[in-house]
Amino acid sequence: MSDQSTGPRTSPHRRHIDFERLHNFRDLGGYRSADGRTVAWGTLYRSDSLGKLAGAGAGAGAGADWDRFLGLGIRTVIDLRYPWEIEAKGRIPEPERFAYANLSIEHRPYDQAAIDPGVDPWRYLADRFAEVTEDGVDEIRRAIELIAAGPGPTVFHCTSGKDRTGLIAAFVLTLLDVSEEEILADFALTELATARLTADWHAAHPGRAMRWPSYGRAPAEILSLVLADLATRYGSPAEYLAARVGITPETAARLRDRLLR
C-alpha cells in the first residue's frame, strides 16, 4: 500500500492505524471500484473491540488512544459482537457520543482457541462463516444500511476485527464493485496483527492452553472459500447480498455515493 495515499494517520505501506490497545484498526480507503473511483480515505474503518479503549489512561476512555480515536471524527459505531461479549468486555466509552448500534451477525458461538488441530482449519472457519451468512442476514442488512445512510465517518468491529468484521468488510467492498483480489488482500491484512491478538488471548486466559495453533490467523484462503460457497449457492456474492440479505439497488447506490470518490 502506498504511504502517499494513506496520509499521516497510517503507518507507511500499511492500512493499520497505530493504537496502544487496538491491534487491528484499519482504514478501508483507497480500494478501486470497477468504475474507476476509489474508496475515500477516512470514511470507513474496521477494528478489533473498541471496548479496549475503556480505561486507556487515568479515567475511562482517557489517554492517547482515546484522543487518537476521537481525532478520526468517527460518528457511527457498529458493534458486531454478541450482547454477552459486550457485557463481559465492555463497549466503546461514551457510546452516547456516537450513532451506536449492536448488530450481532453471528448466532452460533464457538471457541476458536479450542479448534481441533486435526481438522482443516480454513474449511472449518469457512463453514462457520457460512452459518453467519444464513443466520445473520437481518443484522448484515442493517449493518450495511447503516454504513450507507448513517452519519459518518463509520467504524464497525467485533472482538479481533477478523472474522465477523472481515465478512462485513468483504460485503461492503463487493457492493462497491472492488475486485475480489483486493477484497481477499484486505481480509488477509489481519495477519499483521495475529501476534498481538494471540498475546491478548493469553493475557485474558491465564493458565489455559490454546489448543489451536493458528489462533488469530486470517489467510485469504478462508474468505476465498466463503465467496466461492456463496457463488455456488447464489450465483455470486453480489447476488447473495441482493437476493438473500435484501440489499436494495437504492442502498447499494447510497453506499457508492457515500464512500466512492
N, C-alpha and C positions, 0 to 999 in steps of 0.2 A: 504494500500500500504506500502511496506517495505521501510523505510528510508535508509536501507543499499543499496538498488538497485538504488535509485534516486540520491544519491550523495549530495554534499553540495549545489547545486543550488536550491533544492526543500525543502519545509518545511517538517518536519517529518510526515510520514503517509499521505502525500498529494502530488498531482502532481502539484498543483498551485505553480508558481514561484512568489515570492513576489515583487510587484512594488507599488509605491505610487499611481499612476494614473491608472494603468491597474489592473483590478479586477478579470480577468478570463483567465489569461495566463497560459497555461498548456503544459507539455511535454507529448507526446504520446508514449514515450518509455516504454518498459517493458511488453507490452501485448504479450501473447504467441500465435504463429501460430500453426495450427494443425500439421505442420511438425516438431515441437519441438523447432524451433528457436523463438527468441523474437524480437520485435521492438527495435532497438538500441536507447538508451537514447541520447538526444542532437542532433537528426537528423530531427525531425518533431515536430512543435509546433502549437497550436491553441490558438486564443486570441480574446479578445474584441478589439475595434477600436484602431489601432496604431496611429490614429490621436491625441489621448490623450497625446502622447509623445511630441507633439509640445509645446514649451513654458515651458517645465518641468525644469525651472531654470532661470538663468539670461538671456539666449538667447534661440531662438527657438531650441528645441531638447536638450538643455543643462541639466545638473543636474544628480543626481544619477540614475534616471530611464533610461535615455538615455545611460549612461555609462554601466548600468547593461544589457540593451538590446544589445548594441554593443559587450559586453563581451561574448554573446552567439555565436558569429561568424555567425550569420544568413546572408545568401547570396540571398535568394529568398523570396519575399513577395507577397502573393496573397491576394488582397483586394476584397471581395465578395459583397461589398455594391453597391448600385446604384450610378451612377455618381453624381446625385444631393445630395446624402448624403455626398459624398466626398467634393463637393463644399461648403456645409454648415458647415461641421465639420472638414474638413482637412484630409490630408493623412499623412502617415509616414513622418517625417522630412527627408530631403536629399534623396529623392527616387532614385536619380541617383547613390547612393552608392550600390543599390541592383538591381537584376533582378526583376523588379516590374511589376505586371500585375493586372489590374482591370477587374475582371470577375464577372459581376452581375448575379448570378444564379436565383434570384427572379425577376419576371416580373410583378407581380400584387401586388402593395404595399397595406398594411393595417396597422392599428394602434392598436397595442396590448393593449395599455393603455385604449382604448375605447371599448374593447370586452364586449359584453352584459353579465353581471354576471349571467344571467338566462340560458345561453347555457352551454352545456357540453364543458368545455374549452379544454380538451385534444383531444376530437374528432374534435373540431373546428380547433385546431392547426395542427392536423394530416392531415386535409383536405387542409390546406394552404401548408403544406409540399408536398402533392400530386400535387398541382399546380406547385410547383417548379420542381418536378421530371419530369413533362411533358414539361413545358415551357422552362426550363433551361438546356436541355440536351447538347446543344453545349458548354455552359460555364462550365458545370460539367465535360464534357470530357476534355476540355482544361485545367481545373484546375488539374485534376488527371494526365494528361500527363505532365504538368509542374512539379508536385511533383515527378513524376517518372524520369524525364530527366533533369530538371533544376539544376543549381548549388545549392548545399546545404551547411549547414542546411536550412530548409524552415519553414516559418510560414504562415498560412492562417487565415483570420479573417473577421468578419463582424462588426456589431455595438456592440452587447453584447457578442459575441462569443458563442451564444446559439443555434439558430435555423439553419441559413444557414451554419455556421461553424460546428454545430453538424451534419448536413447532410453530408457534405464533409468528416468529420472525420469518420462517420459510413461507408461511401462508401470505403474509403481507408482501413479501418480495415477489411471490408468484403473482399476486394481483397487480403489482406494479410492472409486471412483464420483464422482470430481471431474469437473466439466463440461469438455467439450473446449475451450471458450473459455478457461478458466483454464489448462488444460494447454498450450495454444498460447502464452498470455501468459507462462507460466513459461519456456518454451523461448526466447522472444524476449528475455528479460532479459539473456542473454549479450551482446546488443548494447551494453550499458553497459560491457562490458569489452573490446570489439573493439580500441580504440586501443592498450590496454596489451598485449593478446595479439599484435598486429601488431608492436609495438615489441620484444617478446621475440623474435619470429621474426627480425627484422633483427639483433638483438644476437647471436643464435645462428648466423647465416649471413652473416658479413661478406663483402662483395664479391659476393654473389649477388643477382640481380634477382628480385623477386617478380612472376611472370607474371600471376597472377590478382589483379585489383584489389580483389576483395571478400573477401579472406582474413580470417578471424575473424568474418565476419558470421553471424548466426543469425536471419533473419527467420522469422516464424511460418509463412510460406508453405511452407517446407521441410517442417516437421512436418505441416502440413495435407495436403500431398501424400502423405506417408508413411502417415498414418492413413486417408486415402481409398483408397490402394492396398491396405491391409490389409482394409478393409471390402469392397473388390471381390473379393479372393481368399478371404476367410474369413467374410464377413458383418458383422464388426465387429472392432475391435482386441481387445475382450474375448474374442471367440470365437477369435481367433488365439492369445491367451495360454492359453486352455484347451485348444484342440484341437491346436495346433502346438507350443507351448512346453511344455505339460504342467503348467500351474499348476492344482493341485487346489483344490476348494472349501475344503478344510482349510487349505491355505496362504493362500488369499485371506482366510479368516476370521481366521487368526493375524495377518496383516498389518493388517487393520482393527482388531482388538483392541489391537494394539500401538501403532498410530500415531494412531488417532482418539480424540478426547475430546468 
